[in-house]
Amino acid sequence: MKLFSSLLLVIAMLPARSQKTVRLASPEGSLVFTFGLKDHGASYRISYKGQVIMDNCRLGLRFAEGDFSENLALEKPVFRQAEESYRLIVGKTSQVAERFNEVLLPLKQKTNSGRRVIIAVRVFNDGLAFRYEFPDQGENHRLVLTEENSSFGFDSNTLIRALFLPNYTTSHEGPYHTVALKDMPADTLADLPALFETPGHVYVAITESNLLDYAGMYLSRVNGILRTRLSPLPGQTDIKVKASLPHHSPWRVMMISDRIGALIESNLVTNLAEPCRIQDLSWIKPGKTTFPWWNGNVVPDTINAPGNNFVTNKYYIDFCARNNITYHSVVEYGLHEWYTNDGAGFVPGPHADVTKPVAGLDMKEICDYARSKGVGIRVWVYWTALYKNLDAAFNQFEQWGIEGMMVDFLDRDDQEMVNIQTEILEKAALHHLHIQFHGAYKPTGLSRTYPNEYTREGTMNYEVNKWDKRMYPDHDIYMPFTRMLAGSTDYHLGGFRAVPDSLFVVQYTRPLMLGTRCHMLAMYVVLENYLAMVCDYPAAYENQPGFEFIREVPTVWDRTVVPAAKVDEYVVIARKSKSDWYIGSINNHQPRKVLFSLSFLDEGDYQAEIYSDAGDVNLHPNNLVREERTFTKRDSIQLNLAGGGGAVIKLHRK
C-alpha cells in the first residue's frame, strides 16, 4: 500500500559508523522527504517525482551554550497522518481541506548537556515544511538562540528569484532579481518568499509560516551553501531568540511543483498557521478602501476649504457610498498627519498623540457621517506613535467609530518587532479593529489566526510613482511568483492616468502610471489582497472606462485557479466569488497571445464581460475594449496582451 510506504521507517546499521534514515512521503507519493543522521549531524534530502531536487541539506542550531549539530542521537520517531479542514475569513480560498503526513524526530545530544530538540516534518501534496520544537529541558527553562543552521542543498545552477537586501533593517521594498544560485552575492540576504527553479524545471518557493515570538528568517549564501539567517534582537548581533520553554520555531516552508501555478494556488502557508484565535468574527468586513495620500488629496474647486477637516473627508466618503467602496482612509493633508505631532515630517515627535486630532478635525463627526452612508472609516498611524499608548489609542478609536488602520514604518522583523505586531493584532481585535501593516515583513499565514490582519505591504509598489520612475510592469510580474506566494500583497492600486514611457514624469500630486489601464484593472484580481486600495481621486474614476470593474471586483475569494502562467512573462489567475468568476492577466513588456482553457468552470453558460487592451495602447495606454460573450467550461479564451498590458474578465453564471 502507498500509505504504508509513505510512513516507512528504515534504520540501517553501517560497519564503521551508525546512520539512521527516516523516509516520509506525501499522501499522493510524489514528494519524498528523507532524513539522515550521521555522527557529524542531521541532514535531509527532498525528491519530487523520483528526481532529487535538494540534497545534503543540514539541520542544526546554535544556542548561547553551544552548537546543537553533532553528537546527536535519534530517539523513536512518531508518525501521523492527518486531514484538516478550516474556513478562511480572508483568503484566496474560503474552505480549505488538506491531507498531510507528519513525523516527529526527537534528537538528543550525546554530551553532558543532554539537550533535546524535536524536528517536526509535514509533507503535503504541494510541498513540505519543518520546524524545530524545544521541549522543557528540566533544570533549564529558558531558550537563548544565536542562530539556526538549516541549509537548502540546491544544485548551484538553480535559479533564484528574490529581493536581495543588505541588512535586517528594511521596509522590504526594492527590485527583484533572477540569478543562478552560484552567482548570488555572498554578502547579501535573500528576502522571503524566494523562488527557486532547478535545472530540471521544478519550482520551489521557500518562506515561513506561523511567525510568532521568534525572529524573521532570511537566506544567505555562505561558502557556496544556502543557509538560514535570523534577524537579531535590537542593540546587538548575536542573540536572535529568547524564550521560555517549551517553544518552537516557525515552519520552514517549501512549496514544490513542476507547474508554477500550483504554487500560487497553494494554501500551504495558512495550513501551517495556528487556528483562528478570534471568537466573534461578525465585525470583520474585508473590502476596498480609498487612500487619498497617494493622489495628493485632490478635491474639486467647489470645496472652499480643503484640508484635515470634515468637508474634505465627506467628499471621499460620498464617493465611496456611490461606488461600493467599503472604507475611506483618513491619512493626512498638506504633509501633516491627521493627529497631533510635533516631529519632523511624519516621524513622531515627543508629544505625538494619535488620540488627539489636529485642530478642525472631529473624528467622531466623520465616523458618524460615514456610518450613515454605509462606509467605514480607517486611519493611518506611524507605529511608534500608536504603540507608546496602544490601549488608550484603541479605546479612543473604538469610541469614535474607527474600524481599522494602516500601521506604518515598522521596518524590522526581529523577535521584539514580531511580538509587537502580534500584540497590535490581538488588542485591535478586542476593539473590532482591522490592521494593514506597511513597511513590514511578508505574511506568515496569520490572516488565519488573526483574520483582522487584512493585508501587508512588504514590497515596492506604486507609491514610488510619486517620487521616482522605477515601477514598470516587469516588476509587477515578479509578484505572483515571489512575494504573493506568502499571502496578501498590498499595493497602492488604482492609478487611472497611464502614459507612454516617454511621457512619464515624476509628480507628487496626481502621479502618473506606466503600463496600460487593463494592466491596472487586472492587478485587482492577480494580487491576493483583502483590502485593495482605490488610490486615485474620485474625478479620475467616475465616468471613466473600466471603473465599473473596480466597483464590482471582490477582495476575498472562494477558490483560486491558475490556468496559464510563465515565470517573468505573464500570468492568468481566475478567482471565484459565490457563483461568479473573475479572471485577471498581466504581462511583462513583450506583447503576446495567451490561450487558456475554461475547464475550471462549473457546468452551464456564463455571460462574460471582457476588458482588453485597445489597439492603440502604445500611444494611449488608458484605452480599452469592452465586449460581451458567452462561454462554457468546454471553451478556451485567447488574450491579446500588449506590452505592459493586461486583461480582465467577469464571468456571471446565467
ROPA-271308 format. One record per residue (C-alpha): residue in one letter; x negated, y, z negated. Coordinates in steps of 0.1 Angstrom, whole numbers. Example, Ala and Ser with C-alpha at 12.3 -4.5 7.8 and 13.67 -1.06 7.14 Angstrom:
<sites>
SITE  type     xx     yy     zz
SITE     a   -123    -45    -78
SITE     s   -137    -11    -71
</sites>
This chain:
<sites>
SITE  type     xx     yy     zz
SITE     m      0      0      0
SITE     k    -12     35      8
SITE     l     -2     47    -27
SITE     f    -24     21    -43
SITE     s    -54     31    -21
SITE     s    -48     68    -29
SITE     l    -52     60    -66
SITE     l    -81     37    -62
SITE     l   -108     39    -89
SITE     v   -142     25    -78
SITE     i   -171     21   -102
SITE     a   -203      8    -88
SITE     m   -235     -1   -107
SITE     l   -267      6    -89
SITE     p   -300    -11    -99
SITE     a   -321     20   -107
SITE     r   -296     45   -120
SITE     s   -259     45   -127
SITE     q   -234     60   -104
SITE     k   -196     63   -108
SITE     t   -173     71    -79
SITE     v   -137     81    -80
SITE     r   -115     85    -49
SITE     l    -82    104    -47
SITE     a    -62    108    -15
SITE     s    -33    130     -6
SITE     p      2    115     -6
SITE     e      1    110     32
SITE     g    -35     98     30
SITE     s    -52    121     55
SITE     l    -71    142     28
SITE     v    -95    124      5
SITE     f   -115    138    -25
SITE     t   -144    117    -37
SITE     f   -161    124    -70
SITE     g   -195    111    -77
SITE     l   -216    112   -110
SITE     k   -253    105   -110
SITE     d   -280    112   -136
SITE     h   -286    147   -120
SITE     g   -250    157   -122
SITE     a   -215    157   -108
SITE     s   -205    163    -72
SITE     y   -177    158    -48
SITE     r   -170    152    -11
SITE     i   -139    160     10
SITE     s   -128    143     42
SITE     y    -99    151     64
SITE     k    -85    126     89
SITE     g   -116    105     85
SITE     q   -140    134     91
SITE     v   -163    146     62
SITE     i   -158    184     61
SITE     m   -177    191     28
SITE     d   -204    171     12
SITE     n   -228    173    -17
SITE     c   -206    198    -35
SITE     r   -218    203    -70
SITE     l   -197    208   -102
SITE     g   -212    224   -133
SITE     l   -210    251   -158
SITE     r   -234    272   -178
SITE     f   -225    281   -214
SITE     a   -243    305   -237
SITE     e   -256    274   -255
SITE     g   -269    258   -223
SITE     d   -260    241   -190
SITE     f   -233    215   -185
SITE     s   -245    199   -153
SITE     e   -269    170   -162
SITE     n   -269    140   -186
SITE     l   -231    136   -182
SITE     a   -210    105   -188
SITE     l   -177     99   -172
SITE     e   -150     86   -196
SITE     k   -119     68   -183
SITE     p   -102     88   -156
SITE     v    -65     94   -159
SITE     f    -44     92   -127
SITE     r    -10    106   -120
SITE     q     13    111    -90
SITE     a     39    138    -92
SITE     e     67    156    -74
SITE     e     76    192    -83
SITE     s    105    214    -72
SITE     y    109    250    -81
SITE     r    125    282    -69
SITE     l    106    313    -59
SITE     i    125    346    -66
SITE     v     99    365    -45
SITE     g     82    345    -18
SITE     k     79    332     17
SITE     t    100    301      8
SITE     s    128    302    -17
SITE     q    129    265    -26
SITE     v     96    245    -28
SITE     a     93    208    -32
SITE     e     58    193    -33
SITE     r     41    160    -39
SITE     f      6    156    -52
SITE     n    -18    130    -66
SITE     e    -39    140    -96
SITE     v    -69    127   -115
SITE     l    -84    140   -148
SITE     l   -121    133   -150
SITE     p   -133    136   -187
SITE     l   -170    143   -188
SITE     k   -192    142   -219
SITE     q   -227    155   -222
SITE     k   -251    129   -235
SITE     t   -271    153   -257
SITE     n   -268    165   -293
SITE     s   -241    190   -283
SITE     g   -218    162   -271
SITE     r   -198    189   -252
SITE     r   -167    176   -234
SITE     v   -152    191   -202
SITE     i   -123    177   -181
SITE     i   -123    182   -144
SITE     a    -87    182   -132
SITE     v    -81    175    -95
SITE     r    -49    177    -75
SITE     v    -46    166    -39
SITE     f    -17    178    -18
SITE     n    -10    171     19
SITE     d    -21    206     28
SITE     g    -51    210      5
SITE     l    -65    203    -29
SITE     a    -76    221    -60
SITE     f    -97    215    -91
SITE     r   -102    233   -124
SITE     y   -123    230   -155
SITE     e   -105    222   -187
SITE     f   -121    230   -220
SITE     p   -108    209   -250
SITE     d   -114    219   -285
SITE     q   -150    208   -294
SITE     g   -144    201   -331
SITE     e   -167    224   -350
SITE     n   -170    248   -321
SITE     h   -137    265   -314
SITE     r   -150    292   -290
SITE     l   -160    293   -254
SITE     v   -187    316   -241
SITE     l   -192    310   -204
SITE     t   -221    326   -184
SITE     e   -214    310   -150
SITE     e   -196    284   -130
SITE     n   -219    264   -108
SITE     s   -194    250    -84
SITE     s   -205    248    -48
SITE     f   -189    241    -14
SITE     g   -211    220      9
SITE     f   -202    230     44
SITE     d   -223    225     75
SITE     s   -245    255     80
SITE     n   -229    261    114
SITE     t   -194    265     98
SITE     l   -179    299    105
SITE     i   -168    321     76
SITE     r   -143    349     79
SITE     a   -143    372     49
SITE     l   -146    406     33
SITE     f   -182    410     21
SITE     l   -188    431    -10
SITE     p   -220    445    -26
SITE     n   -208    441    -62
SITE     y   -179    433    -85
SITE     t   -166    468    -89
SITE     t   -143    471    -59
SITE     s   -109    480    -45
SITE     h   -112    450    -22
SITE     e   -108    473      8
SITE     g   -131    471     38
SITE     p   -137    454     72
SITE     y   -137    417     76
SITE     h   -165    398     94
SITE     t   -170    365    111
SITE     v   -204    349    109
SITE     a   -219    314    108
SITE     l   -225    304     72
SITE     k   -262    302     77
SITE     d   -261    339     87
SITE     m   -241    351     57
SITE     p   -261    377     39
SITE     a   -277    363      8
SITE     d   -273    394    -13
SITE     t   -235    398     -9
SITE     l   -203    385    -24
SITE     a   -176    370     -2
SITE     d   -142    381    -14
SITE     l   -113    356    -16
SITE     p    -95    343      2
SITE     a   -122    333     27
SITE     l   -115    312     58
SITE     f   -140    286     70
SITE     e   -139    269    104
SITE     t   -160    237    106
SITE     p   -179    227    138
SITE     g   -151    201    141
SITE     h   -125    228    141
SITE     v   -110    221    107
SITE     y    -98    252     88
SITE     v   -105    255     51
SITE     a    -93    285     31
SITE     i   -109    290     -4
SITE     t    -92    310    -30
SITE     e    -80    306    -66
SITE     s    -47    302    -84
SITE     n    -33    309   -119
SITE     l    -60    335   -128
SITE     l    -51    341   -165
SITE     d    -75    350   -193
SITE     y   -105    343   -171
SITE     a   -129    361   -147
SITE     g   -122    365   -110
SITE     m   -141    343    -86
SITE     y   -163    351    -55
SITE     l   -186    331    -32
SITE     s   -222    338    -26
SITE     r   -249    320     -6
SITE     v   -278    312    -28
SITE     n   -308    293    -14
SITE     g   -286    282     15
SITE     i   -258    269     -8
SITE     l   -224    284    -10
SITE     r   -217    288    -48
SITE     t   -191    304    -70
SITE     r   -198    337    -88
SITE     l   -177    351   -116
SITE     s   -170    388   -124
SITE     p   -189    397   -156
SITE     l   -173    413   -186
SITE     p   -179    451   -187
SITE     g   -212    466   -201
SITE     q   -234    436   -193
SITE     t   -241    410   -167
SITE     d   -244    376   -184
SITE     i   -212    367   -201
SITE     k   -182    360   -178
SITE     v   -156    345   -201
SITE     k   -149    345   -238
SITE     a   -120    325   -252
SITE     s   -107    303   -279
SITE     l   -104    266   -273
SITE     p    -86    249   -257
SITE     h    -88    268   -225
SITE     h    -91    262   -187
SITE     s   -103    279   -156
SITE     p    -81    289   -127
SITE     w    -76    264   -100
SITE     r   -102    265    -73
SITE     v    -80    261    -42
SITE     m    -89    247     -8
SITE     m    -61    248     19
SITE     i    -71    224     47
SITE     s    -57    216     81
SITE     d    -67    214    118
SITE     r    -37    237    125
SITE     i    -43    272    113
SITE     g     -5    278    110
SITE     a     -3    252     83
SITE     l    -24    273     60
SITE     i     -1    303     65
SITE     e     29    281     58
SITE     s     13    265     27
SITE     n     27    271     -8
SITE     l     -4    257    -25
SITE     v    -13    289    -44
SITE     t     22    291    -61
SITE     n     23    253    -66
SITE     l     -6    256    -89
SITE     a      6    286   -108
SITE     e     25    283   -141
SITE     p     63    282   -140
SITE     c     83    314   -144
SITE     r     80    330   -179
SITE     i    108    354   -174
SITE     q    142    341   -186
SITE     d    165    369   -173
SITE     l    159    373   -135
SITE     s    191    391   -127
SITE     w    174    425   -125
SITE     i    147    416   -100
SITE     k    155    432    -67
SITE     p    127    430    -41
SITE     g    132    453    -11
SITE     k    118    481      9
SITE     t    105    514     -5
SITE     t     96    549      5
SITE     f     61    562     -3
SITE     p     60    599      7
SITE     w     24    605     -3
SITE     w     14    588     30
SITE     n     32    612     53
SITE     g     23    642     32
SITE     n     57    647     15
SITE     v     72    661     47
SITE     v    106    677     43
SITE     p    128    698     66
SITE     d    125    736     67
SITE     t    160    737     53
SITE     i    147    727     18
SITE     n    137    761      4
SITE     a    116    749    -25
SITE     p     98    716    -17
SITE     g     77    701    -45
SITE     n     77    679    -75
SITE     n    114    686    -81
SITE     f    149    673    -76
SITE     v    157    687    -41
SITE     t    126    670    -25
SITE     n    134    637    -41
SITE     k    171    640    -33
SITE     y    162    643      4
SITE     y    143    610      3
SITE     i    170    593    -19
SITE     d    197    602      6
SITE     f    176    588     34
SITE     c    173    555     15
SITE     a    210    554      9
SITE     r    217    558     46
SITE     n    193    532     58
SITE     n    193    502     34
SITE     i    160    511     17
SITE     t    161    498    -19
SITE     y    137    522    -36
SITE     h    124    557    -34
SITE     s     89    562    -49
SITE     v     81    594    -69
SITE     v     44    599    -64
SITE     e     31    635    -62
SITE     y     34    668    -44
SITE     g      5    691    -34
SITE     l    -21    666    -46
SITE     h     -7    667    -82
SITE     e     10    636    -96
SITE     w     45    638   -110
SITE     y     33    635   -146
SITE     t     12    658   -167
SITE     n    -25    655   -161
SITE     d    -55    678   -169
SITE     g    -80    657   -150
SITE     a    -97    664   -116
SITE     g    -77    651    -87
SITE     f    -56    621    -97
SITE     v    -82    609   -122
SITE     p    -66    611   -157
SITE     g    -79    638   -180
SITE     p    -80    636   -218
SITE     h    -44    648   -220
SITE     a    -28    629   -191
SITE     d      6    617   -202
SITE     v     29    596   -180
SITE     t     59    602   -204
SITE     k     58    639   -196
SITE     p     68    650   -161
SITE     v     54    682   -146
SITE     a     74    714   -151
SITE     g    105    715   -130
SITE     l    108    677   -126
SITE     d    136    660   -145
SITE     m    131    622   -141
SITE     k    164    613   -156
SITE     e    183    636   -132
SITE     i    165    619   -103
SITE     c    172    584   -116
SITE     d    209    592   -123
SITE     y    214    606    -88
SITE     a    196    577    -72
SITE     r    217    552    -91
SITE     s    249    570    -79
SITE     k    237    564    -43
SITE     g    227    527    -49
SITE     v    190    535    -48
SITE     g    163    526    -73
SITE     i    135    549    -85
SITE     r     99    538    -89
SITE     v     68    558    -97
SITE     w     31    558    -90
SITE     v      7    558   -120
SITE     y    -31    557   -125
SITE     w    -37    526   -146
SITE     t    -57    543   -174
SITE     a    -30    570   -178
SITE     l     -4    542   -182
SITE     y    -24    517   -202
SITE     k    -35    540   -230
SITE     n      1    544   -241
SITE     l     17    514   -225
SITE     d     46    506   -249
SITE     a     57    543   -251
SITE     a     55    547   -214
SITE     f     76    516   -206
SITE     n    102    526   -233
SITE     q    104    561   -217
SITE     f    106    547   -181
SITE     e    135    524   -191
SITE     q    153    553   -208
SITE     w    150    574   -177
SITE     g    162    545   -155
SITE     i    130    539   -135
SITE     e    130    504   -120
SITE     g     93    498   -112
SITE     m     59    513   -103
SITE     m     27    512    -84
SITE     v     -2    508   -108
SITE     d    -34    520    -90
SITE     f    -72    522    -91
SITE     l    -78    491   -112
SITE     d   -109    482    -91
SITE     r   -121    453   -113
SITE     d   -113    416   -118
SITE     d   -133    407   -149
SITE     q   -116    388   -177
SITE     e   -107    421   -196
SITE     m    -90    435   -165
SITE     v    -72    403   -157
SITE     n    -58    403   -192
SITE     i    -48    440   -189
SITE     q    -28    432   -157
SITE     t    -11    402   -174
SITE     e     -2    424   -203
SITE     i     13    450   -180
SITE     l     34    424   -162
SITE     e     46    408   -194
SITE     k     56    441   -211
SITE     a     71    455   -179
SITE     a     94    425   -177
SITE     l    107    433   -212
SITE     h    118    467   -198
SITE     h    131    454   -165
SITE     l    103    470   -145
SITE     h     86    456   -114
SITE     i     49    461   -107
SITE     q     30    468    -75
SITE     f     -8    466    -80
SITE     h    -31    488    -59
SITE     g    -68    489    -59
SITE     a    -65    454    -72
SITE     y    -77    418    -66
SITE     k    -58    393    -45
SITE     p    -27    375    -57
SITE     t    -32    342    -75
SITE     g      3    328    -75
SITE     l     16    348   -104
SITE     s     46    360    -85
SITE     r     59    326    -95
SITE     t     50    331   -132
SITE     y     59    368   -133
SITE     p     83    374   -104
SITE     n     83    411   -114
SITE     e     49    412    -96
SITE     y     62    422    -62
SITE     t     30    428    -43
SITE     r     -7    436    -43
SITE     e    -29    456    -20
SITE     g    -65    444    -21
SITE     t    -72    451     15
SITE     m    -80    481     37
SITE     n    -47    493     53
SITE     y    -30    523     70
SITE     e    -36    547     41
SITE     v    -71    550     57
SITE     n    -55    568     87
SITE     k    -52    599     65
SITE     w    -89    603     63
SITE     d   -107    580     88
SITE     k   -104    562    121
SITE     r   -110    526    111
SITE     m    -76    509    111
SITE     y    -75    491    145
SITE     p    -51    463    154
SITE     d    -81    439    153
SITE     h    -82    445    115
SITE     d    -45    436    112
SITE     i    -50    403    130
SITE     y    -75    392    103
SITE     m    -48    395     76
SITE     p    -27    363     83
SITE     f    -59    342     83
SITE     t    -76    356     53
SITE     r    -61    380     27
SITE     m    -25    369     32
SITE     l    -33    333     25
SITE     a    -33    342    -12
SITE     g      1    358    -11
SITE     s     19    392     -8
SITE     t     -2    417     11
SITE     d      6    453      7
SITE     y      1    478     35
SITE     h     12    514     39
SITE     l     36    503     66
SITE     g     59    522     89
SITE     g     38    549    108
SITE     f     60    557    138
SITE     r     36    581    156
SITE     a     13    559    176
SITE     v    -11    574    201
SITE     p    -37    560    225
SITE     d    -72    556    211
SITE     s    -84    587    230
SITE     l    -58    609    213
SITE     f    -62    598    178
SITE     v    -73    625    153
SITE     v    -75    623    116
SITE     q    -48    643     98
SITE     y    -38    640     62
SITE     t     -2    651     68
SITE     r     18    632     94
SITE     p    -11    607    100
SITE     l    -12    590    134
SITE     m    -14    553    143
SITE     l    -33    530    166
SITE     g    -16    501    182
SITE     t     20    500    195
SITE     r     53    506    177
SITE     c     62    470    183
SITE     h     29    460    166
SITE     m     41    481    136
SITE     l     76    465    136
SITE     a     61    430    137
SITE     m     39    438    107
SITE     y     71    438     86
SITE     v     76    401     95
SITE     v     40    390     99
SITE     l     29    402     64
SITE     e     42    384     34
SITE     n     52    414     13
SITE     y     81    415    -11
SITE     l     81    454    -14
SITE     a     74    466     21
SITE     m     67    503     24
SITE     v     86    526     48
SITE     c     60    553     46
SITE     d     68    579     72
SITE     y     92    608     67
SITE     p    129    605     74
SITE     a    129    626    106
SITE     a    102    604    120
SITE     y    125    574    118
SITE     e    162    583    123
SITE     n    174    581    159
SITE     q    141    565    169
SITE     p    139    532    189
SITE     g    131    503    166
SITE     f    141    519    133
SITE     e    172    498    133
SITE     f    150    467    129
SITE     i    132    482     98
SITE     r    166    489     83
SITE     e    176    453     86
SITE     v    145    432     80
SITE     p    143    414     46
SITE     t    113    412     24
SITE     v    118    378      9
SITE     w    124    346     28
SITE     d    139    311     26
SITE     r    115    295     49
SITE     t     83    303     69
SITE     v     71    287    101
SITE     v     41    295    123
SITE     p     50    283    159
SITE     a     18    298    175
SITE     a    -14    313    163
SITE     k    -51    316    173
SITE     v    -75    330    148
SITE     d    -88    365    155
SITE     e    -65    368    186
SITE     y    -28    366    179
SITE     v     -2    351    155
SITE     v     36    344    157
SITE     i     53    339    124
SITE     a     90    330    120
SITE     r    108    336     87
SITE     k    143    326     78
SITE     s    167    346     57
SITE     k    200    328     50
SITE     s    211    317     85
SITE     d    191    343    104
SITE     w    156    341    117
SITE     y    131    370    121
SITE     i    101    364    143
SITE     g     71    387    144
SITE     s     40    386    166
SITE     i      9    408    165
SITE     n    -20    408    189
SITE     n    -56    420    190
SITE     h    -70    444    216
SITE     q    -67    419    245
SITE     p    -34    417    265
SITE     r    -20    382    266
SITE     k     11    360    272
SITE     v     21    337    243
SITE     l     46    308    248
SITE     f     61    290    218
SITE     s     89    266    211
SITE     l    121    274    190
SITE     s    123    238    178
SITE     f    123    251    141
SITE     l    158    265    146
SITE     d    189    247    134
SITE     e    214    233    159
SITE     g    237    258    175
SITE     d    235    290    195
SITE     y    215    321    183
SITE     q    220    356    196
SITE     a    186    372    199
SITE     e    176    409    197
SITE     i    141    412    212
SITE     y    119    442    208
SITE     s     88    441    230
SITE     d     61    465    243
SITE     a     72    486    273
SITE     g     51    485    304
SITE     d     36    520    298
SITE     v     24    515    262
SITE     n    -12    521    272
SITE     l     -2    558    276
SITE     h     29    559    254
SITE     p     25    533    226
SITE     n     58    541    209
SITE     n     78    529    239
SITE     l     95    496    236
SITE     v    121    475    254
SITE     r    151    460    236
SITE     e    170    431    251
SITE     e    196    405    240
SITE     r    195    369    249
SITE     t    210    336    237
SITE     f    187    307    226
SITE     t    190    272    210
SITE     k    163    251    194
SITE     r    156    234    227
SITE     d    143    267    242
SITE     s    109    284    243
SITE     i    101    321    244
SITE     q     72    337    262
SITE     l     60    370    248
SITE     n     40    395    269
SITE     l     18    412    243
SITE     a      0    444    251
SITE     g    -35    451    238
SITE     g    -29    461    202
SITE     g      7    453    207
SITE     g     34    431    192
SITE     a     70    419    194
SITE     v     98    412    170
SITE     i    129    391    174
SITE     k    160    388    153
SITE     l    179    355    158
SITE     h    215    356    145
SITE     r    234    323    142
SITE     k    266    325    162
</sites>
